[in-house]
Each structure stands twice: as structure tokens, then as C-alpha cells.
């Protein structure tokens, strides 16, 4: 039973690793990869706020909070992303 729970947890975490967020002038694109790639765009008007902690960015939109680790930024620089998003949506540093 414990092995099944551990395997289920690992599989769920692997699924989360297959999500990529891209920030563009139009909005944030959420792309899930796998057998069938799917993508949808969240316009910046739908954002309530982006919360920033020492290690995380937490965009809050459409009753959803997405946890982004700053260390996982693949392209660009964190200061440029911060500047860009702060110009698009309310920004709170915690």
C-alpha cells in the first residue's frame, strides 16, 4: 500500500514537471507537453496579482495560484521578467 502511494505521488509530480509557462505581450501561455500538447493563454487582465518571495513568483489568476521557482527560469533574466510583469499586473514583494 505504501509503495502504491509513493508511486502515485511520484507520477503526479512527474506530470507537473511537464508544464511550461511563457510570458508574452499578450499574456501567459500555459503549455502541457506529453502525448498531446495543449496550450492556453491567460490574459494579464485576468491576473489579480503576482506575489514575489525570495525564491518564488506566485501569479494569482482565475482563482488559481501557480508556483514558479525563480531558479527554474529557462530564458532571459529574472530582473527583466520582474520588470515586464510589474508593467502588466499588480506586483507585491513579500
N, C-alpha and C positions, 0 to 999 in steps of 0.2 A: 504493500500500500504506500509506504513512504517513497519507494522508488518511483511509483507511478506519479505521485505528486511532484517529485523533483523533476522528472522528465517533462511533465506538463508545464511546470514553471519555466524550464529551460526553453521549451518550444515557444512559449508565449514571448519570452524575451528575445528570441531569435526573430520573431515576427516584427517586433518593434524596431529592430535594427534595420529593417528593410524600408524605412520611411525616410524620405529626403525632403527637406524644405528648401525652397528657392525664393528669395525676395527680389521682386522686380518692381518697376514703377507702377504697375497695375495692381499688385497685391502679392500675397504669399501663396506660392504654389505648393501643395502637399501631394507628393508622389509616392505611391506604394509600388514597389517592384516585386517581381515574382513571376508566376506563370502568366498572369495577365496584369500588365502595368496599368494602373489607374491614377488619374491626377485630377485635382480640383483646385480652384483658386478661391482664396479668401480675400475679398477686397479690404483695403485698410479702413474703410468706413465701418466695417463690421468689428473692428478691434475696439475693445474697451480701454486697454492699457497694455504696455509692456513693462513688466517688473524686472529690475536687474538686481541680482545679488552678486557677491564676489565671484561665484563660479557659474552662475546660471543666467539665462534670459528666459522669462516666462511670459510669452504672449497670451493674453486673455481675449478670447473672441467667441461669439456664438455659444455661450455657456460652456466653453472649453478652455482649459489651460494646457499649453504644450510646454514641456520641459526641455530646454535646449542647453546642453553643456557648452560653455564657451570654448573649451578645448577641442570640441568636435567640428569647429568651423573649417570647412574644406577649402574655400577660396576666399580671396580678399583678406581684409584685416578687420579685427574687432572694432577699432575706432571708426572705420568707415561705415561698418554696419550700424553701429550705435548712432552715428550722425545721420545716416539715411533714415533709419526707423524713427528717430526722435523728430524728424521733419514730417513724418507721415502720421504718427499716432501719439497719444499721450505716453509719456515715459516717466517712470518713477524708479529712482535708485534707492535701494534699501540698505 
